[in-house]
């Protein structure tokens, strides 16, 4: 939806994260050179770079607001759709709480992270059901969260969001088994590096994009950012403190006098990134035992200057950029487009399993002799490889307890895979087309 080509897209952001991740991984391997041979050093860097390139691959149209739209639709309409599909009255919900949770949990907590795992391990179907056929180390490096849909959110690290869906539970389990995490799933060491690279890249780049789009001005932003950071009152001996204070002072001066000839935003970004990357690399080495145990909360804690400046930038953008009228307008349009797409494909979710199977077979009538009109036409829109994934999952569920509810889960994934895989523009275009607003 962004017409300005100078503003970062999801692709350019992912490329930047991969560059930061590679830089950070290189810095770490240099500090571990006594323990890692050349092949191991190269492998570590490559695994991190790959995870960084993939880190946002599961994000739906309109990013986090798109995630919220999917979550809200299923919280509002999901249970009714399941019950209609099963031929049950609304009053039956109490008696079917467990199977309903089985069917709906993936979607009421929908998130780009588990959707990303689904894309690389399932949806990129080539000749088999293993997607891109990535190594377990690559998948472990990508897994940012460790909680499944049947688990409750706890104070345990990295359980704030879903790490994987019910449909990829077997994939996650194989990864945990490979690294000895079966009893207590934990974050893999290289996933810390991927997360840090993402934090470094997007906190600084979102601010730069806001200048490019004219949402805020440097002369307004940097004095405010400097004030917020200095309120943290770090001692001059704190890690990276002097460098951070210096680059902020230079950027404030340049922005107030509107003279960027001696110090540009690129200088600010480069010096800040270099400083934070080297700090994170040393912290990785210093805290390696905690990282290997999955107990470290972050490579960039907010009680030290590098994490604090990133938090200040993140909070400033949240308040001054993300809430700007132009951003809000796009998010609202995206919310209604995604909600509308789910409504338009709702016949696939509320029909019976037998009717859905008849639609897949392009029959004109369902098992009761009722005419089938919309469902086959909607299914024609879906990629064939997504249909293969649906068929494969349903075959895996055959004979299991609550099989029909599991089939509905696979069917809902088929719909959500289709919608969440769209670009912003394609989502808007498809919504308008299905709503009859355009051809």
C-alpha positions, 0 to 999 in steps of 0.5 A, spaced: 500 500 500 506 504 500 506 508 493 513 511 496 519 506 493 524 509 498 520 506 504 522 500 506 517 494 504 517 487 508 522 484 503 527 490 504 526 490 511 528 482 511 534 483 507 536 489 512 535 484 518 539 478 514 545 483 513 545 485 521 544 478 523 550 476 518 554 482 521 552 480 528 553 472 527 560 474 524 562 478 530 560 472 535 564 467 531 570 472 531 569 471 539 569 464 539 574 462 534 578 458 539 572 453 539 569 453 532 573 451 526 572 455 519 566 450 517 562 451 524 563 459 523 560 459 516 555 454 518 553 459 524 553 465 520 549 461 514 543 459 519 542 466 522 542 469 515 537 464 513 533 465 519 533 472 518 531 472 511 525 468 513 523 471 520 517 475 517 515 470 512 508 469 515 506 476 516 499 477 513 497 483 509 497 489 514 502 486 519 500 486 526 493 489 524 492 484 519 493 478 525 489 482 530 483 482 524 484 474 523 484 473 531 478 477 532 474 474 526 475 467 529 473 469 536 467 473 534 465 468 528 469 462 529 465 458 534 458 459 530 462 457 524 464 450 527 458 448 530 454 450 523 459 445 520 458 440 525 450 441 525 450 443 532 446 448 535 449 454 539 447 451 546 451 445 544 458 449 545 458 447 553 458 440 551 464 440 546 469 445 549 475 441 548 474 439 541 472 447 539 478 449 542 482 444 538 479 447 532 479 454 534 486 455 538 490 456 532 486 462 529 484 465 536 491 466 537 493 467 530 500 470 529 505 471 523 511 467 527 507 460 527 504 462 520 511 462 517 513 456 520 507 453 516 509 456 510 516 454 510 515 447 513 508 445 509 505 450 504 511 451 499 509 444 497 514 441 491 514 434 491 512 432 498 509 434 504 515 437 508 515 444 504 522 447 503 525 441 506 529 445 511 534 442 516 532 442 523 537 447 525 534 452 520 527 451 523 530 451 530 533 458 529 527 461 526 522 459 532 522 465 536 516 462 541 516 455 544 508 455 546 503 451 542 496 452 541 494 447 547 498 450 552 497 456 556 501 462 556 505 462 562 511 466 565 516 461 562 520 465 557 518 465 550 511 463 551 507 470 550 505 468 543 504 461 539 510 458 536 507 453 532 500 451 530 496 445 531 498 443 524 505 443 525 506 440 532 509 434 529 514 439 526 516 443 532 516 436 536 521 433 531 525 440 532 525 439 540 527 432 540 533 433 535 536 438 541 533 435 547 528 439 548 522 434 548 521 435 556 521 442 556 521 446 549 526 452 549 528 457 545 534 455 540 541 459 541 541 462 534 534 464 535 536 469 540 541 472 534 535 473 529 531 476 534 536 481 536 538 483 528 530 484 527 530 489 533 536 493 531 534 493 524 526 495 525 527 500 530 532 504 527 529 504 520 522 505 522 524 512 524 527 513 518 521 511 514 517 516 517 522 522 515 521 519 508 514 519 508 513 526 512 509 524 518 514 527 522 520 531 522 528 530 524 528 537 528 522 535 532 523 527 533 531 527 535 530 532 541 524 528 544 528 522 543 534 525 546 530 527 552 527 520 553 533 517 553 537 521 557 531 520 562 534 513 563 540 516 567 545 511 565 552 512 568 558 514 563 561 507 564 555 503 562 556 499 556 555 503 549 553 509 553 558 514 551 557 513 543 549 513 544 549 520 547 554 522 542 550 520 536 544 523 539 547 529 540 550 530 533 543 528 530 540 533 534 544 539 532 544 537 525 536 536 525 536 543 529 540 547 524 538 543 518 545 542 516 546 534 515 553 535 511 557 533 517 552 528 520 547 524 516 541 519 518 546 514 515 551 516 520 547 515 526 544 509 523 551 506 522 554 508 528 548 506 532 548 499 529 555 498 529 555 499 537 549 495 538 551 489 534 558 489 538 555 489 544 550 484 543 555 479 540 559 480 547 553 479 551 552 472 547 559 470 549 558 472 556 551 469 557 552 463 553 550 458 558 544 462 560 542 462 552 544 454 551 539 453 557 534 457 554 533 462 560 536 468 557 530 473 556 534 477 551 541 479 548 538 487 548 536 488 555 532 494 556 536 496 563 542 497 559 544 503 554 543 499 547 536 496 549 534 502 552 535 506 546 532 501 542 526 501 546 526 509 546 526 509 538 520 503 539 516 507 543 517 514 540 515 510 533 509 507 536 506 514 539 508 519 534 508 514 527 504 508 528 498 512 531 499 518 525 492 519 521 495 516 515 497 510 518 491 509 522 487 510 515 491 504 512 490 499 518 483 501 518 482 499 511 486 493 511 482 491 517 475 491 514 478 488 507 481 482 511 474 481 515 471 482 509 475 476 506 473 472 511 466 473 511 466 472 503 469 465 504 465 463 510 461 459 506 467 454 506 467 454 514 460 453 515 458 448 510 458 441 513 464 436 511 461 432 506 458 438 502 465 441 502 468 434 500 462 435 494 465 442 493 472 439 492 470 434 487 466 440 483 459 437 484 453 440 483 449 438 489 451 436 496 449 429 500 442 432 502 441 434 494 442 441 496 445 445 490 452 447 491 453 454 488 459 458 491 464 453 494 467 451 488 468 458 485 471 460 492 476 454 492 478 455 485 481 461 487 486 457 492 493 455 490 493 448 488 499 446 493 495 449 499 489 444 497 495 438 497 496 441 504 489 440 506 488 433 503 495 431 507 493 434 513 486 431 513 489 424 511 493 425 517 487 426 522 483 420 519 481 415 525 483 420 531 479 423 536 474 429 534 476 427 527 471 432 524 473 438 528 480 437 526 478 437 519 475 443 520 481 446 523 485 444 516 479 447 512 480 454 516 487 453 515 486 453 508 482 459 508 487 463 512 493 461 508 490 464 502 488 470 505 494 471 510 499 470 504 496 476 500 500 482 499 496 489 502 494 491 494 492 484 493 488 483 499 484 490 497 483 488 490 480 481 492 476 484 497 473 489 492 472 483 487 469 478 491 464 484 494 462 486 487 465 493 487 470 491 481 471 486 476 
